Amino acid sequence: MDRQKCMEFLQSVLQPLLIPSNCSIHIGNRYDLWISENQTNTNTLQNMSKISGSSSKFGANMAYHHCTLLFDANLNNLSEVLKPTFINLKTKATDSIRSPVKNLNLNIELLLNTIIEDGLKWISRNDLITSNPVVTNIFEGQEDQFIHSMKDFQQTLTLSQTWSWIYGNSPSFQLALENYEPNLSYLTNQFGSIVIDCSRGGVFKSIGFDHSHNCIVDPLLKDFLSELSICLHGAECRTNSWDFILDQFVSKKLIQLNGENMSNEQLLIIKALKMISSLF
């Protein structure tokens, strides 16, 4: 699948629809679409607004490609949901770049029909196997009339709705606890940040000091973090999924202390971990 050709197709579909509004469609270097007024003196992206983004996943026997088209979105709500959930998240994943956006303000029926009709023409011209493509509307509950193996379809549908499929390929990342529990700042100022390390697939790996400070850490605190690493190791990064594990950990810890209380630092670390877990 050629992502550039996919976007060129959408560009060719949208451009004629925008002639009355005197606008032009441009393809960005991230396989996205931008709109500009033809009166604009320069075609740099700084003078345009984004109307589409795209993403692809390539497998051995198939490719998934999707893109968005903003035609009548609530841009205020869009801005809110795209705000980063986590503070100072460290990852090697591709950064999300905020861009000025704009609605196409086209009639949705006109837009859909044009994309479908032009898509059929494009496939018939470019696909040597499918010279006469047909669009079939399949309504919910009628899948078995059109699908060769309903069992395979159900398995694929179930898989695509699982947490593992949606979030399980997340890149590895690191988070510093003091960003979620300010009362830990005095501790991190002394010994360095306490960092959680989650591996690819959204799975807890470890927790410990980042070692940027060449300081001798309290052995009891270091042991406590090691125990937490063992306790949470392999836990999935799902919303509030660490709470039960942490509650069990605290209960066992209190039994070990034989009536004594956990230290304030230990309780703050538990609190920060629960806060992070609530944000997944």
ABEGO torsion letter per residue (X at the ends): XBAAAAAAAAAAAAAAAAAAAGBBBBBBAAGBBBBBBAABABABAAABBBABBBBBBBBAABBBBBBBBBAABBAAAAAAAABBABBGBBBABBBBBBBBBBBAGBBAAAAAAAAAAAAAAAAAAABAABABBBBBBBBBGAAAAABABAAAAAAAAAAAABAAAAAAABBBBBBBAAAABAAAAAAAAAAEBBBBBBBBGGBBABBBBAGABBBBBBAAAAAAAAAAAAAABGBBBBBGAAAAAAAAAAAAAAAAAGGBBBBAAAAAAAAAAAAAAAAX
